[in-house]
Amino acid sequence: MKVLDWETPNEVWYRELGKVLPKTSHPKTSVALTN
């Protein structure tokens, strides 16, 4: 696991999305939401 302080807010948010969304969902869609 990465250190939380080292991660950017977007990386944390993306990981949180990964917990909710299926791993098979389109990653680019989730990334677009963070931009």
C-alpha positions, 0 to 999 in steps of 0.5 A: 500500500502507498502512503496516503500522504504521498498520494495526490487527492485524485489518486485517493479519489480514483481508488475510492471510486475503484471500491464502488465501481466494478474493476471492469468499468471503463477507467477513463470514465472515472479519470474524466470525473476527477479532471 
